[in-house]
Amino acid sequence: MSESLKGKRVLVTAGAQGIGLAIARKFLAAGATVHICDVDANACQAVMDEHPSLSVSLTDVSNEAQVLSLYDELSRKWGKLDALINNAGVSGPTSRLEDTTLDAWQNTLDVNLTGAFLCARSAVPLLQAAGGGAIVNVSSVAGRLGFSLRTPYSASKFGMAGLTQTWAMELGPSNIRVNSVLPGVVSGDRVERVIAARAAAGGVSNDEMREQLVEKVSMRRMTTPQDVANQVAYLCSDEGAIISGQSISVCGNVEHLG
């Protein structure tokens, strides 16, 4: 797999930390040329310091002008693109439906769905110029299971399944395959924030909430960012060349979210 990724031109959104950073590192280790974008300037600088060969843009994917500027840069620098990893996303609020504000709802969909749309739309000409390639949308098991107290997040991730299947149909004739990966309970700062919010809402300790989440996973462990990165790389490799239109869970079999 590593051999087939060597020299590939890859864009990873929200690639300066968490799952995105694990994905960027996976491609770099395989010999790919990687560009990341992120909204966190400090995280971007830290990644550039650690990986001088990696290029970075400060970009809010929900902002059309910023996305167009990002792709103008890639067009000048590469002219082609082999893979887009739509990883950017926000957790959204932890609240009951009746307490969820329109602003919180809209912000979650703006980043998670509109951001993916904007990045994919601009990627198509560059992928076609390369003779084909791959788009991988990083979704969530909340895109196949209901998730109480997380209405905007779950809705956005269910929506990503529709984007994935529709784009696979449209772009298949151009030799562009489109898939999504659905991580489960992923270890790291982001899930710890969710755990804290859900624990507070449920009146239990963080440790109790963490245990409750893991008990819903058949394999009784969290998914790591590296687990997700491995699957993303496979879908972009020659070994995954016939896979398209699929939403693939990378979660140890999350049975329910509740």
Disulfide bonds with the S-S distance in Angstrom:
none
